[in-house]
């Protein structure tokens, strides 16, 4: 780490603090001139670090300062033993903490509406598919069904939630429903932990799973993530005030299946089973029946 900082910043590390955010290696570093940066490292993660940089750069250039700046992405292992990323540190508090501990109902309502507007502004951005996928990519529907949804659903076959034949049929059916907007910038992990609140402003972080695709996918994931947070309808109202979208579209349920597959895999196969598991299991069954029936 010291070698990487010396090479890219020509500075030394004054202090480093391990960040507890789910990453195996994530550090808040104070440099010799008091500049603060975030150092994240993970094996074989160069492509996703680059994807996050593209997301941040694009959002900041299109709608103004909303994300941290990423200074360095290095996958060479010349200066560290893993791929690493060095980015700007955004001062502020995680929105989860603010919603739970600091904001009254009136302020929460305003924040939820602003979140909806901010997400819609991001989803309005038309992006060049080639910029994120230099080797090219299938149509959004084919890419999504085969490379995003199918792997997630296959992970829960052993949990008696779905069969391989059902997965094949669902992936085939999805490609018969073309998305009306398939080249929009998507974060795909908007949740209270990935929003920073500072001086009345929202900042978006952790975009390494971003994609270029259908905004309805973003909303499907948000609907599940924010189900247990009050005022989801206010968030949706803010979103639709900026970007008109039909949440009754059948694609909404295909997108929810993929997210639910990811959630249930974590619950059943990675030790995260809790009181919400029956709810998500029922949601999965309802969405599966909906897409297989229509």
N, C-alpha and C positions, 0 to 999 in steps of 0.2 A: 504493500500500500504506500509506504513512504517513497519507494522508488517511482511509482506512478505519479504521485503528487509532485515530486521533484522534477520529473521529466516534463509534465504537461503545464505546471504552474510556476516552476522554478521557485518554489516556496517549501517550507518545512511544516510539519504538523505540530501545532501547539497543543491541541487537545482532541481526543476522539471519544465519542460516546456511542455505545451499541444501541441501536434502535430496535425496540420490540414491536415489530410490525409483520411478523410472519416470515420475513426473509431470513435465510440462514446467515447472510452477511450483508448487513446494512448499517452504515455508520454515519453519524453526524460529526463532521470534522471541522475544527476551527484551525485556520491556517495562521501562519506567522504574522500576517497583516490584519488578522481578525475576521477575514472573510470566512463565511460558513458555507460548506458544500455537503452534499450527501453522496456517499460512496456506496454503491451496490454492486455485488459480485455474485455470479452464478455460472456454473459450468454450462457450456453449449447454449448460451443465451444471447449471443450477439445479434441474431436476427430480430428477436423480440425487443432488445434494447434499441436497435435501429428503428423498429416500427414505432416505439414510443416516442423517439426523437422526431420522427416525421409527423406524428400526431400533434405533439406540442408545438413544433415550428409552424405547422399549418394553422392550427387554432389561433396562436398568438398573432400571426400575420393577417388573418381574416377578420377576427372579432376583437382584437386587442388583448392585452396581457391577461391571460386566464390560467396559464400553466407555467411551471418552472422551466427555465432554460436548461437544456442538456449541453454541457460543455464538451464532454468526451464520451465516445463509445469505443472500446478497444477489445477485440477478441483475439489478439495475437499471442497472448500469454508471455509477451516479452517483459512486461513490467509488473505482472501479477500472475498467479497460477490459474486464474479463471477469467472468463470474459467479465468486464466491469464497465460501469457507467458512473460518471461524475456529473452531478447536476446542481443547480441552484437550490438553496434551502429556502423554502417559503415559510416565513414566520407566521404563526397563527395557531389555532386550535382545531382539532378534528371536529367536524360538524356533529358527529355522534355525541361527543361530550356536551357541546353547546345545546343540542336539542334536549338532552336528558337533564342537564344541570343548570342552564343559564337563561334560556329564552322563555318568555311568557307566551301564552297562546296567540296573542296578536302578532308578536314578532315571528313566531313559528309559521303562522299563516303567510306572512310576507316572504319568509325564506323559502317555503315550499313553492310558492308561485314563482319566485326568482329562479329556483332550481329548474323548474319546468321550462322556463324561458331560455335559460342558459343551455340546457340539453338540446332544445330545439334549434338554437342558433348554431350549435356544433353540427347537428344533423342536417342543417341546411347546406353545409359546405359540400360542394361537389368536388370529388377528388379523382385524380388520375389513377386508375387501377395499376398501371405499369409502375408507378412510383413506389407502391407498397409490395408489389409482386413482380420483380424485375424479369423473372422467367415466364411471366404470363400467368393467367388464371382462367378457369372455366367461367361460364356464366355464373352469376351470383347464386342462382337456384341450385345448379349442379354442384358448385363449390360448397355451398352451405350444407346441402343434404349429405354429401359424401365425405367431406373433410371436417365439418364441425358437428353436425347432428349424429351421424352414424357412429363415430367412435364413442361418444358419450352414452348412447343407448346400448351399445354392445357391452359396456362395463356393468350394466345392471341386469343383464340377461339371467345371470346366476341367482339373482334375488327374486325371481319369479314375477317380475314387473312387466316383462315384455319378451316376446320370442324373436328369434332371428328372422323368421318369415314375416312377422309384423314389421320389423325394422326395414326389411327389403321393400315391403309394400308402401310404407310411409315415405321412404326416400324417393320411391318412384312417383308417388302421388304428388309430392311437394313440387316436383319439377314441372307439373302441369299447371301450376299457378304462378305466372310470372309476376315479379314485384314491380310496382309502378315506379318506384325509385330505387335503383340498385347501385348507385355510384356515390353514396353519401358517406361522410365520415362518421364512424360509430366508435364510441368508447368501450361499450359492452361490459363495464364493471362499475357503473355509477351506484354508489352506496355511501352512507354517511361517513365511513372511514376513509373514503377516497375524495372527500371534499374538505378543503381547509377554509375556515371562516376567520377573517381578519379585518377589523375596522369596518364591518358591515359589508364586506366583499367576499365572494366565493371564488375559490381557486380549485382547479381540477388536477388530480395527481393519479399515478398508477395506471397508465394507459398502454401497458405492454401487450394487452390482449385486444387492442383496437383492430378494427377491420374497415373495409370499404364495402358498403352493402345497403340494406333496406332499413330505414329508420324504424319501421315497425318491430324489427328485431330488438332494437334498443328499448323500446317501450315495453315489449313483452318481458324482458329481463328486469326492467325497473319495477313493473307491476308486482313481480314475485318478491324482489328484494325489499320493496317498501311496503309490503302488505301489512306488516306488523307496526308500521309507523303511521301515526295519525295523519290526516289531511292529504292522503294520496290524491283524492279528487281535486284538491287545490293545485297540486303539482301538475296533474294532467291538464287542468284548465290553463295554467301558465304555458304549458307546452303547445297546446292547440291554438293559443292566441298568436303564436309565432309561426307554427307549421301545422297546416291542416292535414289530418291523417285519420283514416278509418280504422278504429281499433276493433271493429266487428269483422274485419277481413279474416278469412280462414287461415291465412299465413300466420296470424297472431298465435294460433294454437300450435302450429308446427314449431314456431320459435320457442314457445313455452316448453314444449317437450324436451328440447335440447337443454335448456337451462335446468329444468326439473331433473333430467337425467344426471346432470352434473351435481346438483344438490343431493340427490338420493344416493349417488355413488359415495359422496363424502359421508353421508349419514350411516349407510349400511356397511361400507367397505373400508372406511378410514377412521372409525371410532368417534364420529360426530353425531350419533343418534341422540335425539333429545325430544322434548315435548312437542316440537313442531313437525316431527317426522310423519305422524299420521296425516296431518294437514297436507303436506307436500305429496305424500303418497296418493291421497284422494285427488288432488289437483292433477297429478300425472295420469291417473286412470281416466278422469273426465276429459282431459285434452287428447289422450290416445283414442278414446271412443269417438270423440268429435271428428278427428282427422280421418279415422278409418271409416266412419259412417258417411261423411260428406263426399 
